[in-house]
């Protein structure tokens, strides 16, 4: 049992070092899209190692897809949500295979469609609303649509995870505004 734990620990160490190297390169490049993408890689690769996202509503994709939408446009956000997130899932499946796989990693899922739609909606809201309002509206709408999908096609949804997700997205955006990350991206 100790050998298996040690092998897993080494694998996690390699994943962390690889991510830190990727993050360093993105910071040095000062490419806004890559910096936002590194947040998504953090979610799909490192956070997925904790295997708590689905249970507690913890995810770091909503805020970055909104930032991609505002900096790159609605089409890029929608296409990235629809196809880019499944590509990140491939990376996750390679590094940390899921316990209960739901979709093959290449096939866009309902969640990736919702992320793309949230990003596209954010662009149209941005000139008129502040970022915190946009995050709240898109999170509530996205979670409501996801809950309906879960209710009718999968299993009864966990409403607590949706509340946690909405609150978490709000505070992440508030943090990004407070530390100047949003200003660095040229937003607001």
Kinemage of the C-alpha trace (Angstrom):
@kinemage 1
@onewidth
@group {chain A} dominant
@subgroup {mainchain}
@vectorlist {calphas} color= white
{ca unk a 1} P 0.000 0.000 0.000
{ca unk a 2} L 2.843 2.391 0.750
{ca unk a 3} L 4.335 1.850 -2.699
{ca unk a 4} L 1.087 2.781 -4.431
{ca unk a 5} L 0.749 5.921 -2.280
{ca unk a 6} L 4.340 6.941 -3.039
{ca unk a 7} L 3.818 6.470 -6.770
{ca unk a 8} L 0.667 8.623 -6.643
{ca unk a 9} L 2.521 11.270 -4.658
{ca unk a 10} L 5.305 11.375 -7.241
{ca unk a 11} L 2.708 11.686 -9.986
{ca unk a 12} L 1.060 14.599 -8.162
{ca unk a 13} L 4.452 16.242 -7.672
{ca unk a 14} L 5.155 15.969 -11.409
{ca unk a 15} L 1.741 17.427 -12.236
{ca unk a 16} L 2.314 20.351 -9.846
{ca unk a 17} L 5.791 21.063 -11.226
{ca unk a 18} L 4.492 20.853 -14.791
{ca unk a 19} L 1.688 23.264 -13.990
{ca unk a 20} L 4.039 25.704 -12.258
{ca unk a 21} L 6.318 25.633 -15.308
{ca unk a 22} L 3.340 26.257 -17.619
{ca unk a 23} L 2.132 29.084 -15.356
{ca unk a 24} L 5.598 30.677 -15.300
{ca unk a 25} L 5.755 30.594 -19.095
{ca unk a 26} L 2.327 32.186 -19.378
{ca unk a 27} L 3.275 34.975 -16.966
{ca unk a 28} L 6.495 35.628 -18.866
{ca unk a 29} L 4.670 35.701 -22.197
{ca unk a 30} L 2.131 38.222 -20.826
{ca unk a 31} L -0.395 36.706 -23.227
{ca unk a 32} L -3.789 37.402 -21.669
{ca unk a 33} L -5.459 34.370 -23.223
{ca unk a 34} L -2.734 32.011 -21.966
{ca unk a 35} L -2.868 33.482 -18.470
{ca unk a 36} L -6.634 32.929 -18.321
{ca unk a 37} L -6.137 29.461 -19.821
{ca unk a 38} L -3.690 28.632 -17.024
{ca unk a 39} L -6.535 29.162 -14.528
{ca unk a 40} L -8.608 26.640 -16.441
{ca unk a 41} L -5.718 24.175 -16.542
{ca unk a 42} L -5.441 24.617 -12.776
{ca unk a 43} L -9.097 23.591 -12.473
{ca unk a 44} L -8.948 20.661 -14.862
{ca unk a 45} L -5.581 19.246 -13.789
{ca unk a 46} L -4.732 20.204 -10.201
{ca unk a 47} L -8.161 20.773 -8.671
{ca unk a 48} L -9.429 17.557 -10.238
{ca unk a 49} L -6.852 15.673 -8.159
{ca unk a 50} L -8.931 16.563 -5.078
{ca unk a 51} L -12.012 15.006 -6.727
{ca unk a 52} L -14.443 17.338 -4.939
{ca unk a 53} L -15.687 19.530 -7.776
{ca unk a 54} L -18.933 17.720 -8.497
{ca unk a 55} L -19.862 17.314 -4.847
{ca unk a 56} L -19.325 20.853 -3.638
{ca unk a 57} L -19.785 22.966 -6.762
{ca unk a 58} L -16.129 23.986 -6.752
{ca unk a 59} L -14.879 24.906 -10.189
{ca unk a 60} L -12.676 27.572 -11.712
{ca unk a 61} L -14.062 27.674 -15.243
{ca unk a 62} L -16.932 30.165 -15.032
{ca unk a 63} L -14.905 33.267 -14.191
{ca unk a 64} L -12.115 32.528 -16.712
{ca unk a 65} L -14.633 31.888 -19.522
{ca unk a 66} L -16.225 35.261 -18.738
{ca unk a 67} L -12.787 36.910 -18.843
{ca unk a 68} L -11.996 35.168 -22.142
{ca unk a 69} L -15.313 36.382 -23.528
{ca unk a 70} L -14.693 39.997 -22.575
{ca unk a 71} L -11.081 40.034 -23.784
{ca unk a 72} L -11.446 37.840 -26.892
{ca unk a 73} L -15.105 38.152 -27.939
{ca unk a 74} L -18.269 36.043 -27.815
{ca unk a 75} L -17.369 33.638 -30.630
{ca unk a 76} L -14.000 32.738 -29.111
{ca unk a 77} L -15.615 32.234 -25.695
{ca unk a 78} L -18.413 30.091 -27.079
{ca unk a 79} L -16.081 27.963 -29.205
{ca unk a 80} L -13.584 27.626 -26.375
{ca unk a 81} L -16.343 26.614 -23.985
{ca unk a 82} L -17.717 24.104 -26.459
{ca unk a 83} L -14.443 22.612 -27.722
{ca unk a 84} L -11.579 23.949 -25.566
{ca unk a 85} L -12.932 22.658 -22.279
{ca unk a 86} L -13.307 19.113 -23.685
{ca unk a 87} L -9.677 19.367 -24.860
{ca unk a 88} L -8.675 20.274 -21.315
{ca unk a 89} L -10.651 17.213 -20.202
{ca unk a 90} L -8.353 15.074 -22.352
{ca unk a 91} L -5.403 16.429 -20.389
{ca unk a 92} L -7.222 15.666 -17.137
{ca unk a 93} L -8.096 12.123 -18.261
{ca unk a 94} L -4.445 11.499 -19.082
{ca unk a 95} L -3.080 12.880 -15.804
{ca unk a 96} L -5.929 12.047 -13.416
{ca unk a 97} L -8.472 9.595 -14.810
{ca unk a 98} L -11.946 10.253 -13.404
{ca unk a 99} L -13.476 7.846 -10.918
{ca unk a 100} L -16.902 8.018 -12.595
{ca unk a 101} L -16.454 9.161 -16.196
{ca unk a 102} L -19.502 10.881 -17.662
{ca unk a 103} L -18.552 11.906 -21.189
{ca unk a 104} L -15.684 10.856 -23.422
{ca unk a 105} L -13.212 13.739 -23.154
{ca unk a 106} L -13.450 14.803 -26.805
{ca unk a 107} L -17.239 15.083 -26.952
{ca unk a 108} L -18.640 18.469 -25.916
{ca unk a 109} L -20.920 18.030 -22.914
{ca unk a 110} L -23.906 19.972 -21.667
{ca unk a 111} L -21.555 21.682 -19.210
{ca unk a 112} L -19.177 22.818 -21.941
{ca unk a 113} L -22.133 24.148 -23.950
{ca unk a 114} L -23.297 26.067 -20.871
{ca unk a 115} L -19.806 27.502 -20.253
{ca unk a 116} L -19.604 28.700 -23.854
{ca unk a 117} L -23.068 30.214 -23.624
{ca unk a 118} L -22.213 31.930 -20.333
{ca unk a 119} L -19.176 33.501 -21.962
{ca unk a 120} L -21.120 34.687 -24.990
{ca unk a 121} L -23.814 36.180 -22.741
{ca unk a 122} L -21.174 37.961 -20.651
{ca unk a 123} L -19.908 39.882 -23.678
{ca unk a 124} L -23.328 41.276 -24.403
{ca unk a 125} L -23.817 42.253 -20.768
{ca unk a 126} L -20.356 43.775 -20.246
{ca unk a 127} L -20.731 47.322 -21.446
{ca unk a 128} L -23.930 47.812 -19.437
{ca unk a 129} L -23.223 45.839 -16.237
{ca unk a 130} L -20.268 45.532 -13.878
{ca unk a 131} L -18.292 42.293 -13.668
{ca unk a 132} L -19.784 41.159 -10.361
{ca unk a 133} L -23.320 41.468 -11.733
{ca unk a 134} L -22.288 39.583 -14.868
{ca unk a 135} L -20.802 36.780 -12.775
{ca unk a 136} L -23.927 36.523 -10.647
{ca unk a 137} L -26.335 36.526 -13.601
{ca unk a 138} L -24.359 34.053 -15.720
{ca unk a 139} L -23.677 31.771 -12.736
{ca unk a 140} L -27.312 31.712 -11.656
{ca unk a 141} L -28.542 31.161 -15.213
{ca unk a 142} L -25.908 28.521 -15.986
{ca unk a 143} L -26.512 26.662 -12.724
{ca unk a 144} L -30.292 26.793 -13.199
{ca unk a 145} L -30.000 25.331 -16.701
{ca unk a 146} L -27.554 22.692 -15.473
{ca unk a 147} L -29.884 21.786 -12.598
{ca unk a 148} L -32.774 21.330 -15.052
{ca unk a 149} L -30.600 19.112 -17.223
{ca unk a 150} L -29.579 17.051 -14.188
{ca unk a 151} L -33.159 16.791 -12.951
{ca unk a 152} L -34.651 15.638 -16.254
{ca unk a 153} L -31.841 13.541 -17.698
{ca unk a 154} L -29.415 12.357 -15.002
{ca unk a 155} L -30.342 12.510 -11.311
{ca unk a 156} L -31.777 15.001 -8.834
{ca unk a 157} L -29.283 17.868 -8.528
{ca unk a 158} L -27.577 18.917 -5.313
{ca unk a 159} L -28.850 22.489 -4.718
{ca unk a 160} L -26.139 23.182 -2.127
{ca unk a 161} L -23.427 22.709 -4.753
{ca unk a 162} L -25.098 25.319 -6.967
{ca unk a 163} L -25.262 27.853 -4.141
{ca unk a 164} L -21.606 27.209 -3.298
{ca unk a 165} L -20.720 27.602 -6.972
{ca unk a 166} L -22.505 30.952 -7.333
{ca unk a 167} L -20.970 32.356 -4.132
{ca unk a 168} L -17.526 31.043 -5.077
{ca unk a 169} L -17.678 32.617 -8.561
{ca unk a 170} L -18.706 35.941 -7.034
{ca unk a 171} L -15.786 35.930 -4.588
{ca unk a 172} L -13.275 34.802 -7.219
{ca unk a 173} L -14.248 37.716 -9.460
{ca unk a 174} L -14.136 40.057 -6.464
{ca unk a 175} L -10.620 38.769 -5.697
{ca unk a 176} L -9.514 39.238 -9.310
{ca unk a 177} L -10.796 42.816 -9.214
{ca unk a 178} L -9.174 43.537 -5.827
{ca unk a 179} L -5.709 42.259 -6.763
{ca unk a 180} L -5.725 44.058 -10.112
{ca unk a 181} L -5.875 40.944 -12.287
{ca unk a 182} L -8.914 42.256 -14.169
{ca unk a 183} L -7.183 45.595 -14.756
{ca unk a 184} L -4.067 43.738 -15.968
{ca unk a 185} L -6.270 42.046 -18.586
{ca unk a 186} L -7.435 45.474 -19.743
{ca unk a 187} L -10.974 45.124 -18.441
{ca unk a 188} L -12.699 47.977 -16.625
